[in-house]
Amino acid sequence: MAQMENMAASVGVPALGPGSLALISDAETRSISPENPTGEKGKGGMAHPEAPTHPARELGQGWKCRPCIEVKPGETLDLASVAGSGTVQSMWFGGKIVTRDFILRIYWDGAEQPAVECPLPDFFASPWALQDLTKPKVGPFAPVNSMMVSVNPNRGLNCFWPMPFREGFRMTLENRNPQQSGLCFYQINYALEPVPDHAAYFHAQFRRVNPLPYGDVYTILDGVAGRGHYVGTSMGFSINNSNWWGEGEIKFYLDGDDEFPTICGTGTEDYFGGAFDWVVDGEYQPYTTPFLGMHQVLSPDGVFNSQHRHAMYRWHVLDPIRFRENLRVDIQALGWRSERRYLPGMHDICSVAYWYQLPPAAAFPQLPDRNSLEIV
């Protein structure tokens, strides 16, 4: 009897993360994909092979008739439009879409402004994806083997950030390429369930400066007002000087901090969990772990690829950075010059900041245009 009472008490517990995995819940599992674009119960796999050359033309309905969608040049498609209360639990993307021409946006509870606005590969910690849409299986490719984001061969993009919503959500994908369509495979998995009053909304914001002006610090996030917690940073550095470039400190300005921050790091590689320039026996050593990594190094080829580039991530899952009023995050770009003096770097730097906060949220800065996003 006691066991049944305990089970009954657990019904309705939101499935927001691994801690609730063993608890019985009234949550209803749903999934949106090209084969079930609405996520409705019993509505998956209903497409018919429409073209006379379709691979399922002999097998008919139910035999992989619509596994992907085309995103035409200049088009913005609604990938998901869901009503009700629940939690987005995971997402997967694949196909010919892993370039900065494809912009992911997520809107919570009917909001007009997105809480997530980011080039698709950058959201998955892949700033230097460099996919040629005409040759999608050609590299470079950098795996990410982390708890919140996983990038697998060949450019399978996975996300496990829990994203609660109360009145529904909308997810869109824009194709800014004026000439080439994208082929998009995707799966958005969510649960319809009650959401606690104290559950905050997930946000992700992209920024890029190319090049960083001499003596400036790079801003990862600014203008955040309200209560929440910062949960992650992914970054890309394209280096524009010789010698080591990552002496810069990351700083978190919390709740009214002005000139000096509450949290101050000791160096770029230190923040991302490495040490001593990530160099062993004269070579950079990439790594990818559950919560942090420097997972990609692109070296100059002596011809047209003249800069070396790095991709890094740091997830504050076990150590979220709490704020009650406001938050600003920046990082210095520092290298070395003669006579053991610091050199302020003038690099191509990009980032995605990930955080949760209670509403209302401030509007994002305008996303750079296509030319300003392009990797050159």
Contacts in CASP RR format, 6 or more apart in sequence:
PFRMAT RR
TARGET T0000
AUTHOR 0000-0000-0000
METHOD contacts of the structure
MODEL  1
MAQMENMAASVGVPALGPGSLALISDAETRSISPENPTGEKGKGGMAHPE
APTHPARELGQGWKCRPCIEVKPGETLDLASVAGSGTVQSMWFGGKIVTR
DFILRIYWDGAEQPAVECPLPDFFASPWALQDLTKPKVGPFAPVNSMMVS
VNPNRGLNCFWPMPFREGFRMTLENRNPQQSGLCFYQINYALEPVPDHAA
YFHAQFRRVNPLPYGDVYTILDGVAGRGHYVGTSMGFSINNSNWWGEGEI
KFYLDGDDEFPTICGTGTEDYFGGAFDWVVDGEYQPYTTPFLGMHQVLSP
DGVFNSQHRHAMYRWHVLDPIRFRENLRVDIQALGWRSERRYLPGMHDIC
SVAYWYQLPPAAAFPQLPDRNSLEIV
7 24 0 8 1.000
10 23 0 8 1.000
10 24 0 8 1.000
10 25 0 8 1.000
11 24 0 8 1.000
11 25 0 8 1.000
11 26 0 8 1.000
12 25 0 8 1.000
12 26 0 8 1.000
12 27 0 8 1.000
12 193 0 8 1.000
12 194 0 8 1.000
13 20 0 8 1.000
13 23 0 8 1.000
13 25 0 8 1.000
14 20 0 8 1.000
14 25 0 8 1.000
14 27 0 8 1.000
14 86 0 8 1.000
14 87 0 8 1.000
14 164 0 8 1.000
14 193 0 8 1.000
14 194 0 8 1.000
14 195 0 8 1.000
14 196 0 8 1.000
14 199 0 8 1.000
15 21 0 8 1.000
15 23 0 8 1.000
15 25 0 8 1.000
15 27 0 8 1.000
15 87 0 8 1.000
15 89 0 8 1.000
15 191 0 8 1.000
15 193 0 8 1.000
16 87 0 8 1.000
16 162 0 8 1.000
16 164 0 8 1.000
16 196 0 8 1.000
16 199 0 8 1.000
17 89 0 8 1.000
17 162 0 8 1.000
25 191 0 8 1.000
25 193 0 8 1.000
26 193 0 8 1.000
27 86 0 8 1.000
27 191 0 8 1.000
27 192 0 8 1.000
27 193 0 8 1.000
28 41 0 8 1.000
28 191 0 8 1.000
28 192 0 8 1.000
28 193 0 8 1.000
29 189 0 8 1.000
29 190 0 8 1.000
29 191 0 8 1.000
30 39 0 8 1.000
30 40 0 8 1.000
30 41 0 8 1.000
30 82 0 8 1.000
30 189 0 8 1.000
30 190 0 8 1.000
30 191 0 8 1.000
30 192 0 8 1.000
31 39 0 8 1.000
31 187 0 8 1.000
31 188 0 8 1.000
31 189 0 8 1.000
31 190 0 8 1.000
32 38 0 8 1.000
32 39 0 8 1.000
32 79 0 8 1.000
32 80 0 8 1.000
32 82 0 8 1.000
32 186 0 8 1.000
32 187 0 8 1.000
32 188 0 8 1.000
32 190 0 8 1.000
33 67 0 8 1.000
33 186 0 8 1.000
33 187 0 8 1.000
33 188 0 8 1.000
34 66 0 8 1.000
34 67 0 8 1.000
34 68 0 8 1.000
34 69 0 8 1.000
34 184 0 8 1.000
34 185 0 8 1.000
34 186 0 8 1.000
35 44 0 8 1.000
35 45 0 8 1.000
35 46 0 8 1.000
35 47 0 8 1.000
35 64 0 8 1.000
35 65 0 8 1.000
35 66 0 8 1.000
35 67 0 8 1.000
36 42 0 8 1.000
36 43 0 8 1.000
36 44 0 8 1.000
36 45 0 8 1.000
36 46 0 8 1.000
38 81 0 8 1.000
39 82 0 8 1.000
45 61 0 8 1.000
45 62 0 8 1.000
45 65 0 8 1.000
45 66 0 8 1.000
46 61 0 8 1.000
46 62 0 8 1.000
47 61 0 8 1.000
47 62 0 8 1.000
47 65 0 8 1.000
47 66 0 8 1.000
48 60 0 8 1.000
48 61 0 8 1.000
48 65 0 8 1.000
49 55 0 8 1.000
49 56 0 8 1.000
49 57 0 8 1.000
49 59 0 8 1.000
49 60 0 8 1.000
49 61 0 8 1.000
49 63 0 8 1.000
49 65 0 8 1.000
50 65 0 8 1.000
51 57 0 8 1.000
54 65 0 8 1.000
55 64 0 8 1.000
56 62 0 8 1.000
56 63 0 8 1.000
56 64 0 8 1.000
56 65 0 8 1.000
67 185 0 8 1.000
68 95 0 8 1.000
68 183 0 8 1.000
68 184 0 8 1.000
68 185 0 8 1.000
69 77 0 8 1.000
69 183 0 8 1.000
69 184 0 8 1.000
70 181 0 8 1.000
70 182 0 8 1.000
70 183 0 8 1.000
70 184 0 8 1.000
71 77 0 8 1.000
71 97 0 8 1.000
71 102 0 8 1.000
71 173 0 8 1.000
71 174 0 8 1.000
71 175 0 8 1.000
71 181 0 8 1.000
71 182 0 8 1.000
71 183 0 8 1.000
71 184 0 8 1.000
72 175 0 8 1.000
72 181 0 8 1.000
72 182 0 8 1.000
73 175 0 8 1.000
73 177 0 8 1.000
73 178 0 8 1.000
73 179 0 8 1.000
73 180 0 8 1.000
73 181 0 8 1.000
74 174 0 8 1.000
74 175 0 8 1.000
74 176 0 8 1.000
74 177 0 8 1.000
74 178 0 8 1.000
75 174 0 8 1.000
75 175 0 8 1.000
76 172 0 8 1.000
76 173 0 8 1.000
76 174 0 8 1.000
76 175 0 8 1.000
77 172 0 8 1.000
77 173 0 8 1.000
77 174 0 8 1.000
77 184 0 8 1.000
78 170 0 8 1.000
78 171 0 8 1.000
78 172 0 8 1.000
79 171 0 8 1.000
79 172 0 8 1.000
79 173 0 8 1.000
79 184 0 8 1.000
79 186 0 8 1.000
79 188 0 8 1.000
80 169 0 8 1.000
80 170 0 8 1.000
80 171 0 8 1.000
80 188 0 8 1.000
81 169 0 8 1.000
81 170 0 8 1.000
81 171 0 8 1.000
82 165 0 8 1.000
82 168 0 8 1.000
82 169 0 8 1.000
82 170 0 8 1.000
82 190 0 8 1.000
83 167 0 8 1.000
83 168 0 8 1.000
84 165 0 8 1.000
84 166 0 8 1.000
84 167 0 8 1.000
84 168 0 8 1.000
84 192 0 8 1.000
85 165 0 8 1.000
85 166 0 8 1.000
85 167 0 8 1.000
85 168 0 8 1.000
85 192 0 8 1.000
85 193 0 8 1.000
85 194 0 8 1.000
85 195 0 8 1.000
86 164 0 8 1.000
86 165 0 8 1.000
86 166 0 8 1.000
86 168 0 8 1.000
86 190 0 8 1.000
86 191 0 8 1.000
86 192 0 8 1.000
86 193 0 8 1.000
86 194 0 8 1.000
86 195 0 8 1.000
87 162 0 8 1.000
87 163 0 8 1.000
87 164 0 8 1.000
87 165 0 8 1.000
87 190 0 8 1.000
87 191 0 8 1.000
87 193 0 8 1.000
87 195 0 8 1.000
88 162 0 8 1.000
88 163 0 8 1.000
88 164 0 8 1.000
88 165 0 8 1.000
88 169 0 8 1.000
88 188 0 8 1.000
88 189 0 8 1.000
88 190 0 8 1.000
89 160 0 8 1.000
89 162 0 8 1.000
89 189 0 8 1.000
89 190 0 8 1.000
89 191 0 8 1.000
90 158 0 8 1.000
90 159 0 8 1.000
90 160 0 8 1.000
90 187 0 8 1.000
90 189 0 8 1.000
91 157 0 8 1.000
91 158 0 8 1.000
91 159 0 8 1.000
91 186 0 8 1.000
91 187 0 8 1.000
91 188 0 8 1.000
91 189 0 8 1.000
92 156 0 8 1.000
92 157 0 8 1.000
92 158 0 8 1.000
92 159 0 8 1.000
92 185 0 8 1.000
92 186 0 8 1.000
92 187 0 8 1.000
93 120 0 8 1.000
93 124 0 8 1.000
93 156 0 8 1.000
93 157 0 8 1.000
93 184 0 8 1.000
93 185 0 8 1.000
93 186 0 8 1.000
94 155 0 8 1.000
94 156 0 8 1.000
94 157 0 8 1.000
94 184 0 8 1.000
94 185 0 8 1.000
94 186 0 8 1.000
95 136 0 8 1.000
95 155 0 8 1.000
95 182 0 8 1.000
95 183 0 8 1.000
95 184 0 8 1.000
95 185 0 8 1.000
96 131 0 8 1.000
96 133 0 8 1.000
96 136 0 8 1.000
96 181 0 8 1.000
96 182 0 8 1.000
96 183 0 8 1.000
96 184 0 8 1.000
97 120 0 8 1.000
97 173 0 8 1.000
97 182 0 8 1.000
97 183 0 8 1.000
97 184 0 8 1.000
98 120 0 8 1.000
98 121 0 8 1.000
98 126 0 8 1.000
98 129 0 8 1.000
98 131 0 8 1.000
98 136 0 8 1.000
98 155 0 8 1.000
98 157 0 8 1.000
99 119 0 8 1.000
99 120 0 8 1.000
99 121 0 8 1.000
99 129 0 8 1.000
99 130 0 8 1.000
99 131 0 8 1.000
99 133 0 8 1.000
99 177 0 8 1.000
100 119 0 8 1.000
100 120 0 8 1.000
100 121 0 8 1.000
100 122 0 8 1.000
100 129 0 8 1.000
100 370 0 8 1.000
100 373 0 8 1.000
100 374 0 8 1.000
100 375 0 8 1.000
101 119 0 8 1.000
101 175 0 8 1.000
101 176 0 8 1.000
101 177 0 8 1.000
101 180 0 8 1.000
101 370 0 8 1.000
101 373 0 8 1.000
102 119 0 8 1.000
102 120 0 8 1.000
102 121 0 8 1.000
102 173 0 8 1.000
102 174 0 8 1.000
102 175 0 8 1.000
102 176 0 8 1.000
102 182 0 8 1.000
102 184 0 8 1.000
103 117 0 8 1.000
103 118 0 8 1.000
103 119 0 8 1.000
103 120 0 8 1.000
103 173 0 8 1.000
103 174 0 8 1.000
103 176 0 8 1.000
103 367 0 8 1.000
104 116 0 8 1.000
104 117 0 8 1.000
104 118 0 8 1.000
104 119 0 8 1.000
104 120 0 8 1.000
104 123 0 8 1.000
104 171 0 8 1.000
104 172 0 8 1.000
104 173 0 8 1.000
105 114 0 8 1.000
105 116 0 8 1.000
105 117 0 8 1.000
105 171 0 8 1.000
105 172 0 8 1.000
105 173 0 8 1.000
105 174 0 8 1.000
106 114 0 8 1.000
106 115 0 8 1.000
106 116 0 8 1.000
106 163 0 8 1.000
106 169 0 8 1.000
106 170 0 8 1.000
106 171 0 8 1.000
106 202 0 8 1.000
107 113 0 8 1.000
107 114 0 8 1.000
107 115 0 8 1.000
107 169 0 8 1.000
107 170 0 8 1.000
107 171 0 8 1.000
107 172 0 8 1.000
108 115 0 8 1.000
108 163 0 8 1.000
108 165 0 8 1.000
108 166 0 8 1.000
108 168 0 8 1.000
108 169 0 8 1.000
108 201 0 8 1.000
109 165 0 8 1.000
109 166 0 8 1.000
109 167 0 8 1.000
109 168 0 8 1.000
109 169 0 8 1.000
110 167 0 8 1.000
110 168 0 8 1.000
110 170 0 8 1.000
113 361 0 8 1.000
113 363 0 8 1.000
113 364 0 8 1.000
114 364 0 8 1.000
115 201 0 8 1.000
115 202 0 8 1.000
115 203 0 8 1.000
115 204 0 8 1.000
115 361 0 8 1.000
116 123 0 8 1.000
116 202 0 8 1.000
116 203 0 8 1.000
116 204 0 8 1.000
116 205 0 8 1.000
117 204 0 8 1.000
117 205 0 8 1.000
117 206 0 8 1.000
117 364 0 8 1.000
117 367 0 8 1.000
118 204 0 8 1.000
118 205 0 8 1.000
118 206 0 8 1.000
118 352 0 8 1.000
119 206 0 8 1.000
119 373 0 8 1.000
120 157 0 8 1.000
120 173 0 8 1.000
121 127 0 8 1.000
121 129 0 8 1.000
121 131 0 8 1.000
121 155 0 8 1.000
121 157 0 8 1.000
122 206 0 8 1.000
122 234 0 8 1.000
122 350 0 8 1.000
122 352 0 8 1.000
123 157 0 8 1.000
123 159 0 8 1.000
123 204 0 8 1.000
123 206 0 8 1.000
123 352 0 8 1.000
124 144 0 8 1.000
124 149 0 8 1.000
124 151 0 8 1.000
124 157 0 8 1.000
124 158 0 8 1.000
124 159 0 8 1.000
125 144 0 8 1.000
125 146 0 8 1.000
125 149 0 8 1.000
125 151 0 8 1.000
125 234 0 8 1.000
125 295 0 8 1.000
125 311 0 8 1.000
125 313 0 8 1.000
125 352 0 8 1.000
126 142 0 8 1.000
126 144 0 8 1.000
126 151 0 8 1.000
126 155 0 8 1.000
126 157 0 8 1.000
126 296 0 8 1.000
126 311 0 8 1.000
127 234 0 8 1.000
127 235 0 8 1.000
127 236 0 8 1.000
127 311 0 8 1.000
127 350 0 8 1.000
127 375 0 8 1.000
128 140 0 8 1.000
128 142 0 8 1.000
128 236 0 8 1.000
128 238 0 8 1.000
128 296 0 8 1.000
128 298 0 8 1.000
128 309 0 8 1.000
128 311 0 8 1.000
128 375 0 8 1.000
129 155 0 8 1.000
130 139 0 8 1.000
130 140 0 8 1.000
130 375 0 8 1.000
131 139 0 8 1.000
131 155 0 8 1.000
132 138 0 8 1.000
133 177 0 8 1.000
133 180 0 8 1.000
133 182 0 8 1.000
134 180 0 8 1.000
136 154 0 8 1.000
136 155 0 8 1.000
137 154 0 8 1.000
140 296 0 8 1.000
140 298 0 8 1.000
141 153 0 8 1.000
141 154 0 8 1.000
141 155 0 8 1.000
142 151 0 8 1.000
142 286 0 8 1.000
142 295 0 8 1.000
142 296 0 8 1.000
142 311 0 8 1.000
143 151 0 8 1.000
143 152 0 8 1.000
143 153 0 8 1.000
143 288 0 8 1.000
143 295 0 8 1.000
144 150 0 8 1.000
144 151 0 8 1.000
144 288 0 8 1.000
144 295 0 8 1.000
144 313 0 8 1.000
145 288 0 8 1.000
145 289 0 8 1.000
145 290 0 8 1.000
146 288 0 8 1.000
146 289 0 8 1.000
146 290 0 8 1.000
146 291 0 8 1.000
146 292 0 8 1.000
146 293 0 8 1.000
146 313 0 8 1.000
146 315 0 8 1.000
147 160 0 8 1.000
147 290 0 8 1.000
147 291 0 8 1.000
147 315 0 8 1.000
147 317 0 8 1.000
148 159 0 8 1.000
148 160 0 8 1.000
148 161 0 8 1.000
148 315 0 8 1.000
148 317 0 8 1.000
149 157 0 8 1.000
149 158 0 8 1.000
149 159 0 8 1.000
149 160 0 8 1.000
149 234 0 8 1.000
149 313 0 8 1.000
149 315 0 8 1.000
150 158 0 8 1.000
150 160 0 8 1.000
151 157 0 8 1.000
151 158 0 8 1.000
152 158 0 8 1.000
161 202 0 8 1.000
161 231 0 8 1.000
161 354 0 8 1.000
162 202 0 8 1.000
163 169 0 8 1.000
163 201 0 8 1.000
163 202 0 8 1.000
164 195 0 8 1.000
164 199 0 8 1.000
164 200 0 8 1.000
164 201 0 8 1.000
164 202 0 8 1.000
165 195 0 8 1.000
165 201 0 8 1.000
166 195 0 8 1.000
171 188 0 8 1.000
173 184 0 8 1.000
175 181 0 8 1.000
175 182 0 8 1.000
176 370 0 8 1.000
176 373 0 8 1.000
177 370 0 8 1.000
200 227 0 8 1.000
200 228 0 8 1.000
200 229 0 8 1.000
200 356 0 8 1.000
200 357 0 8 1.000
200 358 0 8 1.000
201 356 0 8 1.000
201 357 0 8 1.000
201 358 0 8 1.000
201 359 0 8 1.000
201 361 0 8 1.000
202 354 0 8 1.000
202 355 0 8 1.000
202 356 0 8 1.000
203 353 0 8 1.000
203 354 0 8 1.000
203 355 0 8 1.000
203 356 0 8 1.000
203 357 0 8 1.000
203 361 0 8 1.000
204 352 0 8 1.000
204 353 0 8 1.000
204 354 0 8 1.000
204 355 0 8 1.000
205 221 0 8 1.000
205 352 0 8 1.000
205 353 0 8 1.000
205 364 0 8 1.000
205 365 0 8 1.000
206 350 0 8 1.000
206 351 0 8 1.000
206 352 0 8 1.000
206 367 0 8 1.000
207 219 0 8 1.000
207 220 0 8 1.000
207 221 0 8 1.000
207 350 0 8 1.000
207 351 0 8 1.000
207 352 0 8 1.000
207 353 0 8 1.000
207 365 0 8 1.000
208 348 0 8 1.000
208 349 0 8 1.000
208 350 0 8 1.000
208 351 0 8 1.000
208 368 0 8 1.000
208 372 0 8 1.000
208 373 0 8 1.000
209 216 0 8 1.000
209 218 0 8 1.000
209 348 0 8 1.000
209 349 0 8 1.000
209 350 0 8 1.000
210 238 0 8 1.000
210 348 0 8 1.000
210 349 0 8 1.000
210 350 0 8 1.000
210 372 0 8 1.000
211 240 0 8 1.000
211 346 0 8 1.000
211 347 0 8 1.000
211 348 0 8 1.000
212 218 0 8 1.000
212 333 0 8 1.000
212 345 0 8 1.000
212 346 0 8 1.000
212 347 0 8 1.000
212 348 0 8 1.000
212 349 0 8 1.000
213 346 0 8 1.000
214 344 0 8 1.000
214 345 0 8 1.000
214 346 0 8 1.000
215 344 0 8 1.000
215 345 0 8 1.000
216 344 0 8 1.000
217 330 0 8 1.000
217 331 0 8 1.000
217 332 0 8 1.000
217 333 0 8 1.000
218 330 0 8 1.000
218 331 0 8 1.000
218 332 0 8 1.000
218 333 0 8 1.000
218 349 0 8 1.000
218 351 0 8 1.000
219 328 0 8 1.000
219 329 0 8 1.000
219 330 0 8 1.000
220 233 0 8 1.000
220 235 0 8 1.000
220 250 0 8 1.000
220 329 0 8 1.000
220 330 0 8 1.000
220 331 0 8 1.000
220 351 0 8 1.000
220 353 0 8 1.000
221 230 0 8 1.000
221 327 0 8 1.000
221 328 0 8 1.000
221 329 0 8 1.000
221 353 0 8 1.000
221 355 0 8 1.000
222 328 0 8 1.000
222 329 0 8 1.000
222 330 0 8 1.000
223 326 0 8 1.000
223 327 0 8 1.000
223 328 0 8 1.000
223 362 0 8 1.000
224 323 0 8 1.000
224 326 0 8 1.000
224 327 0 8 1.000
224 328 0 8 1.000
224 355 0 8 1.000
224 357 0 8 1.000
224 361 0 8 1.000
224 362 0 8 1.000
225 325 0 8 1.000
225 326 0 8 1.000
225 362 0 8 1.000
226 323 0 8 1.000
226 324 0 8 1.000
226 325 0 8 1.000
226 326 0 8 1.000
226 357 0 8 1.000
226 358 0 8 1.000
227 323 0 8 1.000
227 324 0 8 1.000
227 325 0 8 1.000
227 357 0 8 1.000
227 358 0 8 1.000
228 322 0 8 1.000
228 323 0 8 1.000
228 324 0 8 1.000
228 327 0 8 1.000
228 355 0 8 1.000
228 356 0 8 1.000
228 357 0 8 1.000
228 358 0 8 1.000
229 316 0 8 1.000
229 320 0 8 1.000
229 321 0 8 1.000
229 322 0 8 1.000
229 323 0 8 1.000
229 355 0 8 1.000
229 356 0 8 1.000
229 357 0 8 1.000
230 252 0 8 1.000
230 316 0 8 1.000
230 320 0 8 1.000
230 321 0 8 1.000
230 323 0 8 1.000
230 327 0 8 1.000
230 329 0 8 1.000
230 353 0 8 1.000
230 354 0 8 1.000
230 355 0 8 1.000
231 315 0 8 1.000
231 316 0 8 1.000
231 317 0 8 1.000
231 320 0 8 1.000
231 321 0 8 1.000
231 354 0 8 1.000
231 355 0 8 1.000
231 356 0 8 1.000
232 313 0 8 1.000
232 314 0 8 1.000
232 315 0 8 1.000
232 316 0 8 1.000
232 353 0 8 1.000
232 354 0 8 1.000
232 355 0 8 1.000
233 250 0 8 1.000
233 271 0 8 1.000
233 313 0 8 1.000
233 314 0 8 1.000
233 329 0 8 1.000
233 351 0 8 1.000
233 352 0 8 1.000
233 353 0 8 1.000
233 354 0 8 1.000
234 311 0 8 1.000
234 312 0 8 1.000
234 313 0 8 1.000
234 314 0 8 1.000
234 351 0 8 1.000
234 352 0 8 1.000
234 354 0 8 1.000
235 311 0 8 1.000
235 312 0 8 1.000
235 313 0 8 1.000
235 331 0 8 1.000
235 349 0 8 1.000
235 350 0 8 1.000
235 351 0 8 1.000
235 352 0 8 1.000
236 309 0 8 1.000
236 310 0 8 1.000
236 311 0 8 1.000
236 312 0 8 1.000
236 349 0 8 1.000
236 350 0 8 1.000
236 351 0 8 1.000
237 245 0 8 1.000
237 246 0 8 1.000
237 268 0 8 1.000
237 309 0 8 1.000
237 310 0 8 1.000
237 312 0 8 1.000
237 333 0 8 1.000
237 347 0 8 1.000
237 348 0 8 1.000
237 349 0 8 1.000
238 307 0 8 1.000
238 308 0 8 1.000
238 309 0 8 1.000
238 347 0 8 1.000
238 348 0 8 1.000
238 349 0 8 1.000
238 375 0 8 1.000
239 245 0 8 1.000
239 307 0 8 1.000
239 308 0 8 1.000
239 309 0 8 1.000
239 310 0 8 1.000
239 347 0 8 1.000
240 307 0 8 1.000
240 345 0 8 1.000
240 346 0 8 1.000
240 347 0 8 1.000
240 348 0 8 1.000
241 335 0 8 1.000
241 343 0 8 1.000
241 345 0 8 1.000
241 346 0 8 1.000
241 347 0 8 1.000
243 335 0 8 1.000
243 336 0 8 1.000
243 343 0 8 1.000
244 277 0 8 1.000
244 335 0 8 1.000
244 336 0 8 1.000
245 268 0 8 1.000
245 333 0 8 1.000
245 334 0 8 1.000
245 335 0 8 1.000
245 345 0 8 1.000
245 347 0 8 1.000
246 267 0 8 1.000
246 268 0 8 1.000
246 269 0 8 1.000
246 277 0 8 1.000
246 333 0 8 1.000
246 334 0 8 1.000
246 335 0 8 1.000
247 267 0 8 1.000
247 268 0 8 1.000
247 332 0 8 1.000
247 334 0 8 1.000
247 335 0 8 1.000
247 336 0 8 1.000
247 342 0 8 1.000
248 267 0 8 1.000
248 268 0 8 1.000
248 331 0 8 1.000
248 332 0 8 1.000
248 333 0 8 1.000
248 334 0 8 1.000
248 335 0 8 1.000
249 264 0 8 1.000
249 265 0 8 1.000
249 266 0 8 1.000
249 267 0 8 1.000
249 331 0 8 1.000
249 332 0 8 1.000
250 264 0 8 1.000
250 265 0 8 1.000
250 267 0 8 1.000
250 268 0 8 1.000
250 271 0 8 1.000
250 329 0 8 1.000
250 330 0 8 1.000
250 331 0 8 1.000
250 332 0 8 1.000
251 261 0 8 1.000
251 263 0 8 1.000
251 264 0 8 1.000
251 265 0 8 1.000
251 329 0 8 1.000
251 330 0 8 1.000
251 331 0 8 1.000
252 261 0 8 1.000
252 262 0 8 1.000
252 263 0 8 1.000
252 264 0 8 1.000
252 321 0 8 1.000
252 327 0 8 1.000
252 328 0 8 1.000
252 329 0 8 1.000
253 261 0 8 1.000
253 262 0 8 1.000
253 326 0 8 1.000
253 327 0 8 1.000
253 328 0 8 1.000
253 329 0 8 1.000
253 330 0 8 1.000
254 261 0 8 1.000
254 262 0 8 1.000
254 263 0 8 1.000
254 321 0 8 1.000
254 323 0 8 1.000
254 326 0 8 1.000
254 327 0 8 1.000
255 262 0 8 1.000
255 323 0 8 1.000
255 324 0 8 1.000
255 325 0 8 1.000
255 326 0 8 1.000
255 327 0 8 1.000
256 325 0 8 1.000
256 326 0 8 1.000
257 328 0 8 1.000
263 321 0 8 1.000
265 271 0 8 1.000
268 312 0 8 1.000
268 331 0 8 1.000
269 275 0 8 1.000
269 276 0 8 1.000
269 277 0 8 1.000
269 278 0 8 1.000
269 294 0 8 1.000
271 314 0 8 1.000
271 331 0 8 1.000
272 292 0 8 1.000
272 293 0 8 1.000
272 294 0 8 1.000
272 312 0 8 1.000
272 313 0 8 1.000
272 314 0 8 1.000
273 292 0 8 1.000
273 293 0 8 1.000
273 314 0 8 1.000
274 287 0 8 1.000
274 292 0 8 1.000
274 294 0 8 1.000
277 284 0 8 1.000
278 284 0 8 1.000
278 285 0 8 1.000
278 286 0 8 1.000
278 294 0 8 1.000
279 285 0 8 1.000
284 294 0 8 1.000
284 297 0 8 1.000
284 310 0 8 1.000
286 293 0 8 1.000
286 294 0 8 1.000
286 295 0 8 1.000
286 296 0 8 1.000
286 297 0 8 1.000
287 293 0 8 1.000
287 294 0 8 1.000
287 295 0 8 1.000
288 295 0 8 1.000
290 315 0 8 1.000
291 314 0 8 1.000
291 315 0 8 1.000
291 317 0 8 1.000
291 318 0 8 1.000
292 312 0 8 1.000
292 313 0 8 1.000
292 314 0 8 1.000
292 315 0 8 1.000
293 312 0 8 1.000
293 313 0 8 1.000
293 314 0 8 1.000
294 310 0 8 1.000
294 311 0 8 1.000
294 312 0 8 1.000
295 311 0 8 1.000
295 312 0 8 1.000
295 313 0 8 1.000
296 309 0 8 1.000
296 310 0 8 1.000
296 311 0 8 1.000
297 308 0 8 1.000
297 309 0 8 1.000
297 310 0 8 1.000
298 305 0 8 1.000
298 308 0 8 1.000
298 309 0 8 1.000
298 310 0 8 1.000
299 308 0 8 1.000
300 306 0 8 1.000
300 307 0 8 1.000
300 308 0 8 1.000
307 348 0 8 1.000
315 354 0 8 1.000
321 327 0 8 1.000
327 355 0 8 1.000
329 353 0 8 1.000
332 344 0 8 1.000
333 344 0 8 1.000
333 345 0 8 1.000
333 346 0 8 1.000
333 347 0 8 1.000
333 349 0 8 1.000
334 342 0 8 1.000
334 343 0 8 1.000
334 344 0 8 1.000
334 345 0 8 1.000
335 342 0 8 1.000
335 343 0 8 1.000
335 344 0 8 1.000
335 345 0 8 1.000
336 342 0 8 1.000
336 343 0 8 1.000
337 343 0 8 1.000
367 373 0 8 1.000
END
